Amino acid sequence: MFSGEFANALKKCSRIYLSVGRSLKHLIQQPGSVLAKDASPPPPPIVRLPVPVQRPTVEAATQAFGQIHNFIFADQPGWQLVQNESSSSKKANNNNTKKPSAKRQDGGDGVVDAVQKVVSPEEDEFYTDLHKAAEEGQADKIIELLDAGFNPALSDVRGRKPYQLAQTKNARDAFRTWRGAHEEDDDLCFSWEDSLIPEGITDDTLAAKQAKEKEKQAKKRARQKAKKAEEKAKAEAEKKKEEEAEAKKKAAHPSQKCDNCGNVLPKKPFYAASFAYCSTECVREHKRKLQLARFS
């Protein structure tokens, strides 16, 4: 594989852009190939193709080749280059004291901020299908586009990354799941920090999350059980207190007879002061008797 003139051409490359699935990548770097990791001389750096390729055809490869030639590769992020250029421009203006600089209408510091320009997605050439899938919450489409080579670190004209447009949990989890599956890939054309995608979701993180949720539920059940036990103990204490008060009242009337009519008291007699009655009528009647006896 990769022999003859093709192999010689590959050896002369300074960098190779590759668009291939993970399941087929080992065929490209199998032992004996000029791209094998243990090949001598060592093969050129292999990185993921930063543009999507739908089909492995000559036309698609030619189009991708033309797109790559329009890219500018820098050792530092573009915003730092712009910032450095802006700082140099400001220093130059400060050193020139003869001609006062006019005030900019855009309120900038030497660089027009394109992020503030309001454009529709149709007018934004940097608004990719990945941005659209994230904004619409299409989790399956997000995985499909990332597998196809779409760069999650590219910003639209407003400076928004695809992950920042994901409004649903499923869409955000799709980005994190894809990161978890490709965390250790060494052929990515972007950095995870630039993509703003948080920690990837893997089997280990899922297991840790499930264990944490299980522990949380166990603590919740323990709190509910303790609260129920506390309420039960409180109810039993109140019941015991009522029974003791009832026993004390009964002890004050050993005959268990109504103080008004003399009938046997019911299971739950009526008490007023130190008297016991069999009914509310006896309570009122005995009260009148006591009042008459008091004023007679």
HUKA-V591063 format. One record per residue. N is the residue number from 1. RES is the residue in one letter. PSI is psi in degrees with one decimal (* if undefined). NEAR is the number of other ideal C-beta (glycine too) atoms within 8 Angstrom. D_CENTER is the distance of its C-alpha to the mean C-alpha in Angstrom with 1 decimal. Layout:
{{N	RES	PSI	NEAR	D_CENTER} {N	RES	PSI	NEAR	D_CENTER}}
//
This chain:
{{1	M	139.3	7	44.5} {2	F	59.9	8	44.4} {3	S	172.9	6	48.1} {4	G	-143.4	5	51.0} {5	E	-32.8	5	50.5} {6	F	-42.5	8	46.9} {7	A	-40.7	10	46.2} {8	N	-36.8	8	48.3} {9	A	-38.0	8	46.3} {10	L	-38.1	13	43.0} {11	K	-26.4	10	44.5} {12	K	-8.8	5	45.3} {13	C	147.5	8	41.8} {14	S	-21.2	4	39.8} {15	R	142.0	7	36.4} {16	I	125.6	11	35.6} {17	Y	127.5	11	32.8} {18	L	135.3	11	31.9} {19	S	100.3	9	30.0} {20	V	148.1	6	30.0} {21	G	160.2	6	27.8} {22	R	-31.7	6	27.0} {23	S	-19.6	5	29.4} {24	L	-7.6	8	32.2} {25	K	-33.4	11	31.6} {26	H	-23.0	7	33.7} {27	L	-32.4	7	36.6} {28	I	-34.8	12	36.6} {29	Q	28.4	10	36.7} {30	Q	155.0	9	38.9} {31	P	138.1	5	41.8} {32	G	-15.8	5	44.7} {33	S	153.5	11	42.7} {34	V	-15.1	10	43.0} {35	L	3.5	11	39.2} {36	A	147.3	11	39.0} {37	K	-28.5	5	37.4} {38	D	16.3	5	40.8} {39	A	154.2	10	42.9} {40	S	121.1	4	45.7} {41	P	164.0	5	45.4} {42	P	142.7	4	41.6} {43	P	160.7	12	39.9} {44	P	161.0	9	38.3} {45	P	135.8	6	34.5} {46	I	121.2	10	32.6} {47	V	159.2	12	29.4} {48	R	138.9	11	27.4} {49	L	122.9	12	28.9} {50	P	7.4	11	26.8} {51	V	148.5	8	27.9} {52	P	142.9	8	27.4} {53	V	119.1	12	30.5} {54	Q	-44.3	5	30.9} {55	R	146.4	5	34.2} {56	P	68.3	6	36.0} {57	T	165.1	6	39.0} {58	V	-39.7	5	41.3} {59	E	-44.1	6	40.5} {60	A	-40.5	11	36.7} {61	A	-39.7	10	37.4} {62	T	-41.1	8	39.8} {63	Q	-43.1	8	37.3} {64	A	-38.3	13	34.6} {65	F	-41.8	8	37.3} {66	G	-36.7	8	38.1} {67	Q	-41.1	9	34.5} {68	I	-35.0	11	34.1} {69	H	-14.5	6	37.4} {70	N	-4.2	5	35.8} {71	F	154.3	7	33.1} {72	I	116.7	3	33.5} {73	F	127.8	3	32.3} {74	A	158.4	7	32.0} {75	D	-12.1	2	31.4} {76	Q	154.7	5	29.1} {77	P	152.9	7	26.5} {78	G	-37.2	6	28.1} {79	W	-28.6	6	27.0} {80	Q	-37.8	8	28.9} {81	L	-43.7	10	31.9} {82	V	-41.1	9	32.0} {83	Q	-42.1	8	31.5} {84	N	-41.5	8	34.4} {85	E	-37.8	10	36.5} {86	S	-42.2	11	35.9} {87	S	-40.7	8	36.9} {88	S	-38.9	8	40.0} {89	S	-40.7	10	40.9} {90	K	-41.2	10	40.6} {91	K	-40.8	8	42.8} {92	A	-40.6	8	45.3} {93	N	-36.1	9	45.5} {94	N	-33.8	6	45.9} {95	N	-24.3	6	48.8} {96	N	94.1	7	50.5} {97	T	-7.8	3	52.2} {98	K	-39.9	3	54.9} {99	K	110.9	4	52.8} {100	P	139.4	3	50.3} {101	S	141.3	5	47.1} {102	A	151.8	4	46.4} {103	K	130.7	4	43.2} {104	R	143.8	7	40.6} {105	Q	-23.8	4	39.6} {106	D	-2.0	7	36.0} {107	G	16.0	4	35.6} {108	G	-174.5	8	34.4} {109	D	34.6	5	35.6} {110	G	-8.4	9	37.3} {111	V	126.5	9	34.5} {112	V	124.9	5	33.7} {113	D	104.2	7	30.0} {114	A	-15.9	6	29.2} {115	V	-30.0	7	25.7} {116	Q	-10.6	6	27.4} {117	K	122.1	7	29.3} {118	V	116.7	3	28.1} {119	V	157.8	8	28.5} {120	S	158.4	5	27.5} {121	P	-32.6	9	25.5} {122	E	-29.9	4	28.9} {123	E	-15.0	6	30.5} {124	D	109.2	11	27.8} {125	E	-13.5	5	28.8} {126	F	-3.0	8	25.7} {127	Y	100.5	9	23.5} {128	T	173.8	11	23.0} {129	D	-28.4	9	22.4} {130	L	-38.7	14	18.9} {131	H	-45.3	13	18.2} {132	K	-46.1	10	19.6} {133	A	-38.6	13	17.8} {134	A	-43.4	15	14.4} {135	E	-33.1	9	15.6} {136	E	-3.8	7	17.1} {137	G	29.1	10	14.1} {138	Q	91.1	9	16.4} {139	A	-46.2	11	14.4} {140	D	-39.3	7	17.7} {141	K	-36.2	10	19.2} {142	I	-46.9	17	16.4} {143	I	-43.1	11	17.3} {144	E	-44.6	8	20.9} {145	L	-39.5	12	21.0} {146	L	-39.9	12	19.3} {147	D	-30.2	8	21.9} {148	A	-8.8	9	24.5} {149	G	7.7	12	24.0} {150	F	139.7	11	22.1} {151	N	114.3	10	20.9} {152	P	-3.6	13	17.2} {153	A	-2.8	10	18.4} {154	L	138.5	11	20.9} {155	S	150.0	9	20.7} {156	D	-172.9	12	22.4} {157	V	-19.1	12	25.2} {158	R	2.7	9	22.9} {159	G	16.4	6	21.1} {160	R	130.5	9	17.8} {161	K	156.7	12	16.0} {162	P	-40.7	17	15.0} {163	Y	-32.1	12	11.3} {164	Q	-20.5	7	11.7} {165	L	-9.0	10	13.3} {166	A	111.4	14	10.7} {167	Q	-19.5	6	10.4} {168	T	155.3	8	9.4} {169	K	-37.2	5	6.7} {170	N	-40.5	8	9.6} {171	A	-43.6	15	10.2} {172	R	-40.9	10	7.0} {173	D	-29.2	10	7.5} {174	A	-44.5	13	11.1} {175	F	-45.6	17	10.8} {176	R	-35.5	13	9.2} {177	T	-41.3	11	11.9} {178	W	-37.3	13	14.5} {179	R	-41.9	14	13.9} {180	G	-34.1	11	14.3} {181	A	-19.4	8	17.5} {182	H	20.8	10	18.9} {183	E	-40.2	9	17.9} {184	E	6.1	4	21.6} {185	D	134.5	8	23.2} {186	D	7.5	4	25.8} {187	D	19.2	9	26.7} {188	L	143.3	9	23.7} {189	C	15.8	9	24.9} {190	F	169.0	11	21.9} {191	S	148.9	7	19.9} {192	W	-32.0	8	16.2} {193	E	-41.1	5	16.3} {194	D	-29.1	9	17.8} {195	S	-16.6	14	15.3} {196	L	13.7	9	12.4} {197	I	125.1	10	10.3} {198	P	-172.2	5	8.4} {199	E	135.5	6	9.8} {200	G	153.4	14	10.9} {201	I	119.4	10	10.7} {202	T	178.7	9	14.3} {203	D	-37.7	5	16.6} {204	D	-43.8	6	16.6} {205	T	-35.9	11	12.9} {206	L	-42.6	9	13.0} {207	A	-41.3	8	16.2} {208	A	-39.8	8	15.0} {209	K	-41.8	8	12.1} {210	Q	-40.3	8	14.8} {211	A	-39.7	8	17.3} {212	K	-41.1	8	15.2} {213	E	-38.2	8	14.8} {214	K	-42.6	8	18.5} {215	E	-38.2	8	19.5} {216	K	-43.7	8	17.8} {217	Q	-38.2	8	19.7} {218	A	-42.4	8	22.8} {219	K	-38.3	8	22.7} {220	K	-44.0	8	22.3} {221	R	-37.5	8	25.3} {222	A	-40.7	8	27.3} {223	R	-41.9	8	26.9} {224	Q	-40.1	8	28.0} {225	K	-43.2	8	30.8} {226	A	-39.4	8	32.0} {227	K	-41.0	8	31.9} {228	K	-41.2	8	33.9} {229	A	-38.1	8	36.4} {230	E	-42.6	8	36.8} {231	E	-38.5	8	37.5} {232	K	-44.6	8	39.9} {233	A	-38.2	8	41.7} {234	K	-41.0	8	42.0} {235	A	-40.1	8	43.5} {236	E	-37.9	8	45.9} {237	A	-42.0	8	47.0} {238	E	-40.1	8	47.7} {239	K	-41.7	8	49.6} {240	K	-38.5	8	51.6} {241	K	-42.0	8	52.5} {242	E	-40.8	8	53.7} {243	E	-39.9	8	55.7} {244	E	-39.5	8	57.3} {245	A	-40.6	8	58.2} {246	E	-42.9	8	59.7} {247	A	-36.2	8	61.7} {248	K	-40.1	8	63.0} {249	K	-41.0	11	64.2} {250	K	-36.1	8	65.8} {251	A	-27.9	7	67.5} {252	A	-12.2	8	69.1} {253	H	74.1	12	70.7} {254	P	-25.2	5	72.1} {255	S	-20.7	4	74.3} {256	Q	39.1	7	71.4} {257	K	147.3	9	73.5} {258	C	133.3	14	72.7} {259	D	-7.2	9	74.3} {260	N	-54.3	12	75.4} {261	C	-14.8	6	76.7} {262	G	2.0	5	76.9} {263	N	161.3	7	74.9} {264	V	135.4	7	72.6} {265	L	144.7	11	69.2} {266	P	179.9	6	66.2} {267	K	-34.2	3	63.3} {268	K	86.7	3	61.5} {269	P	170.3	12	64.3} {270	F	132.1	10	64.1} {271	Y	141.9	8	64.6} {272	A	120.2	8	65.9} {273	A	-125.0	4	66.9} {274	S	15.7	3	68.7} {275	F	156.2	9	69.8} {276	A	139.5	11	68.5} {277	Y	159.7	16	69.0} {278	C	-16.7	12	68.7} {279	S	169.3	8	67.5} {280	T	-29.0	7	66.6} {281	E	-41.0	6	70.1} {282	C	-34.2	14	71.6} {283	V	-49.4	12	69.4} {284	R	-41.9	8	70.6} {285	E	-42.2	9	74.3} {286	H	-32.0	13	74.4} {287	K	-41.5	9	72.9} {288	R	-41.1	8	75.8} {289	K	-44.7	9	78.4} {290	L	-37.9	8	77.1} {291	Q	-40.7	8	77.3} {292	L	-41.1	8	80.9} {293	A	-29.8	7	82.0} {294	R	-37.2	6	80.7} {295	F	-2.0	5	82.6} {296	S	*	4	85.8}}
//
